[in-house]
């Protein structure tokens, strides 16, 4: 069997493709958003994409505050890799929570978007970055208003120093707590999981890791989950973007009531895809086992050769 087609198949299998794949990462899947084209001037899916819109509503329910919660809830939205839709997820989550009557602050905490200013060039600092480096700057003065009076924005901002290491600022807990006091929800849109992210996730109530179906590698997603789990980041969940749509079959008029309520099927292409994924998973596991066995055999052969050489040296003496 040619190894080239096998490599193509296993490479295809190495990405997260479905909600079942996402569920195997070891944390709950809090949202599964099907692909959609947003309306002009908006990011939320329109009425043409009811599955995607309903999925966003379910996601807001998953992160919603209990009635007895006295302080604002801090939510971190990050990506397992680049270009997974984490900013769209953060903005849509903030929009729906505000539309539901909650006071929301959306924070652009992506240090890659912090602007560098020259010393003396206007205000020395602003936005989220400014709050972390300037103790004289107050959070209410850094917020921007939107069309919805319940939703405010905190941009990434600009500073005169390098943005590298901003998450290590000793002011970070103070800034997070100050923002909590100003809203019901504070949503942090953060760059792809990085080494210093745990300084922020430890201050958060919920951390959402966004994964893009058919694009994000399983290894990338696993590393992101492991990094946040090791950092004791509280409740962590997966949001699967561009998830495959499950098609509900029409209900026959004469079918029994029970059969009507459970008659759900997937598209034939999706069933074939699942079968191929399962086959490739078994094949990849078998190949991995073979490689491990060969490695063990090689170590045993090397050990045997060393013992034989030792015996020969002993006999010569």
Phi and psi in degrees as a GROMACS rama.xvg file:
@    title "Ramachandran Plot"
@    xaxis  label "Phi"
@    yaxis  label "Psi"
@TYPE xy
-65.887  138.588  UNK-2
-79.8874  -19.7418  UNK-3
-63.6163  -51.3656  UNK-4
-60.9827  -34.2759  UNK-5
-63.8836  -40.5096  UNK-6
-63.7826  -38.7906  UNK-7
-63.0953  -42.0227  UNK-8
-67.752  -45.0351  UNK-9
-68.6709  -32.4618  UNK-10
-64.9624  -39.8635  UNK-11
-63.667  -33.739  UNK-12
-78.8311  -13.2127  UNK-13
-79.3419  -4.45525  UNK-14
-101.192  157.016  UNK-15
-76.794  120.445  UNK-16
-113.826  -21.5051  UNK-17
-148.002  173.269  UNK-18
-66.0744  -28.7226  UNK-19
-65.545  -42.106  UNK-20
-61.8869  -44.3157  UNK-21
-63.7188  -35.1659  UNK-22
-66.3947  -23.4167  UNK-23
-79.8634  -1.08764  UNK-24
-79.4599  -9.87266  UNK-25
97.6466  1.79422  UNK-26
-130.663  157.767  UNK-27
-66.0458  146.372  UNK-28
-90.0336  107.659  UNK-29
-88.9247  -14.8622  UNK-30
-156.109  141.571  UNK-31
-134.162  100.451  UNK-32
-101.194  117.683  UNK-33
-74.321  161.204  UNK-34
-67.2595  142.663  UNK-35
-153.7  159.463  UNK-36
-104.788  115.12  UNK-37
-66.5549  155.382  UNK-38
-67.5491  154.72  UNK-39
-56.5133  130.241  UNK-40
78.3579  5.79487  UNK-41
-137.114  161.373  UNK-42
-108.386  -21.4544  UNK-43
-70.9359  145.938  UNK-44
-66.1661  145.734  UNK-45
-86.7604  -169.457  UNK-46
-66.6929  -17.2947  UNK-47
-72.5052  -12.9894  UNK-48
-126.869  67.4184  UNK-49
-63.5965  -32.9575  UNK-50
-64.0915  -43.5028  UNK-51
-67.3468  -42.3473  UNK-52
-64.1467  -42.6556  UNK-53
-63.8633  -35.4547  UNK-54
-64.7993  -38.2441  UNK-55
-66.0099  -38.0788  UNK-56
-64.3716  -39.3482  UNK-57
-64.7392  -35.907  UNK-58
-65.5294  -41.1686  UNK-59
-63.2186  -36.6396  UNK-60
-64.2549  -35.3134  UNK-61
-68.0118  -28.0005  UNK-62
-106.993  3.80464  UNK-63
-66.3432  147.325  UNK-64
-71.076  140.805  UNK-65
-70.4044  158.528  UNK-66
-61.3711  -29.6405  UNK-67
-86.789  -0.858437  UNK-68
-71.8282  122.405  UNK-69
-92.3838  -21.9481  UNK-70
-116.345  162.981  UNK-71
-62.5841  146.619  UNK-72
-92.2692  130.931  UNK-73
-95.9541  125.492  UNK-74
-123.692  125.26  UNK-75
-101.984  129.455  UNK-76
-116.758  116.975  UNK-77
-131.982  170.584  UNK-78
-114.148  144.359  UNK-79
-71.3836  -22.0381  UNK-80
-153.932  -179.912  UNK-81
-80.1599  157.851  UNK-82
57.7583  45.3922  UNK-83
-107.479  -6.75987  UNK-84
93.6522  25.7406  UNK-85
-70.5896  -34.4082  UNK-86
-69.0141  -39.904  UNK-87
-61.9735  -41.5343  UNK-88
-61.8163  -45.8361  UNK-89
-62.9626  -43.5077  UNK-90
-68.0171  -41.7213  UNK-91
-68.2138  -37.4724  UNK-92
-63.3792  -44.3457  UNK-93
-64.0907  -41.4862  UNK-94
-62.5221  -45.4582  UNK-95
-70.0567  -38.1282  UNK-96
-64.8585  -39.8424  UNK-97
-68.3876  -40.1423  UNK-98
-62.3072  -27.0181  UNK-99
-82.6688  -1.31554  UNK-100
108.249  -1.77837  UNK-101
-87.1028  151.489  UNK-102
-85.3015  125.849  UNK-103
-129.985  139.577  UNK-104
-118.753  122.478  UNK-105
-100.653  118.949  UNK-106
-107.245  125.133  UNK-107
-84.3435  93.9271  UNK-108
-101.799  21.8752  UNK-109
-82.5351  106.212  UNK-110
-65.1529  -17.8176  UNK-111
-70.0315  -16.7162  UNK-112
-102.448  4.98957  UNK-113
-73.2534  127.406  UNK-114
-82.0616  148.596  UNK-115
-101.065  123.302  UNK-116
-107.201  149.629  UNK-117
-78.3672  143.461  UNK-118
-56.3393  132.254  UNK-119
85.9747  -2.20914  UNK-120
-90.4889  81.9069  UNK-121
73.0889  -152.182  UNK-122
-61.9553  136.533  UNK-123
-70.6689  -25.025  UNK-124
-157.549  157.837  UNK-125
-159.725  169.858  UNK-126
64.4523  -158.8  UNK-127
-61.6208  -42.8926  UNK-128
-62.0663  -40.5843  UNK-129
-63.4641  -38.587  UNK-130
-62.7072  -31.8414  UNK-131
-78.0385  -22.6055  UNK-132
-112.259  -16.0335  UNK-133
-119.008  104.259  UNK-134
-72.0885  -13.5506  UNK-135
-85.0254  -10.9042  UNK-136
-87.4391  128.66  UNK-137
-99.985  137.652  UNK-138
-52.6179  -43.7231  UNK-139
-58.8781  -31.2624  UNK-140
-77.9949  -13.4756  UNK-141
-95.9371  -8.30416  UNK-142
-82.013  146.08  UNK-143
-109.133  142.318  UNK-144
-85.5749  155.162  UNK-145
-124.076  -177.812  UNK-146
-63.4977  -28.6571  UNK-147
-94.6975  116.12  UNK-148
-63.1886  -16.1886  UNK-149
-87.3707  -10.2404  UNK-150
-113.934  122.795  UNK-151
-122.289  154.923  UNK-152
-115.356  143.369  UNK-153
-121.184  102.847  UNK-154
-68.5515  167.64  UNK-155
-61.1577  -37.1297  UNK-156
86.4634  -165.947  UNK-157
-147.658  151.22  UNK-158
-142.792  164.748  UNK-159
-86.1158  -16.3369  UNK-160
-100.917  179.692  UNK-161
-71.8231  145.129  UNK-162
-80.0946  -11.3079  UNK-163
-63.5704  130.724  UNK-164
86.776  9.09877  UNK-165
-60.6872  -37.5189  UNK-166
-66.5816  -11.8795  UNK-167
-90.3555  0.197725  UNK-168
-60.0956  133.776  UNK-169
-66.2523  -12.9973  UNK-170
-84.2605  -7.40848  UNK-171
-56.7292  -50.1464  UNK-172
-58.9987  -38.34  UNK-173
-64.899  -43.0926  UNK-174
-64.477  -44.4085  UNK-175
-61.3074  -45.4213  UNK-176
-66.0309  -37.5194  UNK-177
-65.1905  -38.01  UNK-178
-70.368  -35.8885  UNK-179
-57.5622  -38.0967  UNK-180
-71.8434  -12.3557  UNK-181
-100.894  -6.9301  UNK-182
-153.669  167.325  UNK-183
-79.6983  -33.6489  UNK-184
-137.075  134.751  UNK-185
-119.6  115.617  UNK-186
-108.487  120.361  UNK-187
-100.668  117.396  UNK-188
-89.9652  107.036  UNK-189
-115.048  154.937  UNK-190
-64.3996  171.432  UNK-191
-49.4238  144.412  UNK-192
-45.0249  124.479  UNK-193
-134.103  170.969  UNK-194
-61.2258  -34.2731  UNK-195
-93.8338  5.62213  UNK-196
-66.1163  -28.9845  UNK-197
-62.7691  -19.91  UNK-198
-65.0178  -30.1332  UNK-199
-87.8951  -42.8187  UNK-200
-64.9068  -26.3233  UNK-201
-67.9396  -21.5003  UNK-202
-89.4002  -7.4163  UNK-203
-97.0696  157.387  UNK-204
-87.0528  -34.0718  UNK-205
-138.717  138.922  UNK-206
-123.04  123.68  UNK-207
-105.742  125.137  UNK-208
-102.454  115.446  UNK-209
-88.6803  130.291  UNK-210
-124.503  138.705  UNK-211
-103.138  120.47  UNK-212
-62.525  135.016  UNK-213
80.2141  0.718638  UNK-214
-131.414  -48.822  UNK-215
-70.949  128.944  UNK-216
-72.6273  145.711  UNK-217
-60.6532  -36.2627  UNK-218
-64.4453  -41.0729  UNK-219
-62.4501  -45.3288  UNK-220
-64.9149  -41.4156  UNK-221
-63.9637  -41.2538  UNK-222
-64.6009  -39.6456  UNK-223
-63.9002  -45.0845  UNK-224
-63.3312  -44.219  UNK-225
-63.6123  -39.834  UNK-226
-63.4731  -41.4986  UNK-227
-76.4389  -32.8111  UNK-228
-66.2755  -41.3425  UNK-229
-64.6926  -26.0705  UNK-230
-87.8721  4.21869  UNK-231
53.5795  56.5768  UNK-232
-89.3699  23.1541  UNK-233
70.9414  -151.052  UNK-234
-67.2165  123.4  UNK-235
-123.773  134.937  UNK-236
-139.319  161.572  UNK-237
-99.5185  140.445  UNK-238
-117.37  117.041  UNK-239
-95.4928  112.806  UNK-240
-90.0507  151.885  UNK-241
54.9526  40.3903  UNK-242
-70.6585  147.844  UNK-243
-61.1076  142.37  UNK-244
-87.9473  129.944  UNK-245
-86.6438  125.785  UNK-246
-92.859  127.918  UNK-247
-89.6381  126.207  UNK-248
-73.6882  148.169  UNK-249
-59.3149  146.944  UNK-250
-94.0632  118.648  UNK-251
-62.8853  143.631  UNK-252
-64.8037  -34.5326  UNK-253
-97.1025  4.76724  UNK-254
-73.6028  151.216  UNK-255
-59.6745  153.249  UNK-256
-59.6387  -40.4274  UNK-257
-64.9676  -42.7252  UNK-258
-63.9791  -36.6063  UNK-259
-63.735  -39.433  UNK-260
-75.7508  -15.7651  UNK-261
-120.212  6.79679  UNK-262
-82.0525  83.4929  UNK-263
-120.763  132.212  UNK-264
-133.764  160.079  UNK-265
-103.382  159.425  UNK-266
-58.9945  146.6  UNK-267
-55.2303  -38.3992  UNK-268
-63.1438  -36.1582  UNK-269
-70.67  -39.0084  UNK-270
-63.1081  -40.832  UNK-271
-64.7649  -40.0018  UNK-272
-62.3494  -42.3835  UNK-273
-63.392  -42.6608  UNK-274
-62.5557  -42.0669  UNK-275
-66.0735  -41.6688  UNK-276
-59.8399  -42.7727  UNK-277
-65.2697  -40.8133  UNK-278
-63.5442  -43.7708  UNK-279
-67.5531  -33.8844  UNK-280
-62.956  -43.7371  UNK-281
-63.7382  -40.5437  UNK-282
-66.1469  -43.2052  UNK-283
-63.8614  -38.4831  UNK-284
-64.2019  -40.1437  UNK-285
-64.7415  -43.4813  UNK-286
-63.3257  -39.5023  UNK-287
-63.6754  -40.1356  UNK-288
-64.5739  -41.0313  UNK-289
-62.8013  -43.8926  UNK-290
-62.0128  -40.9348  UNK-291
-63.3142  -42.9564  UNK-292
-63.9025  -41.6366  UNK-293
-62.7542  -38.8583  UNK-294
-64.1669  -42.4826  UNK-295
-64.2444  -43.2953  UNK-296
-61.2185  -41.9923  UNK-297
-63.4864  -40.4635  UNK-298
-65.9355  -40.4053  UNK-299
-66.0875  -39.8847  UNK-300
-63.3543  -42.3971  UNK-301
-64.4851  -39.1548  UNK-302
-65.3979  -41.1439  UNK-303
-63.9791  -42.3428  UNK-304
-62.5921  -39.9814  UNK-305
-64.6669  -39.0555  UNK-306
-64.8954  -41.7509  UNK-307
-64.2127  -41.1511  UNK-308
-62.5218  -40.5497  UNK-309
-62.0354  -42.7837  UNK-310
-62.9111  -40.7525  UNK-311
-63.3677  -43.0285  UNK-312
-62.4974  -39.7162  UNK-313
-65.3255  -42.1277  UNK-314
-65.4853  -38.7826  UNK-315
-62.3102  -35.6563  UNK-316
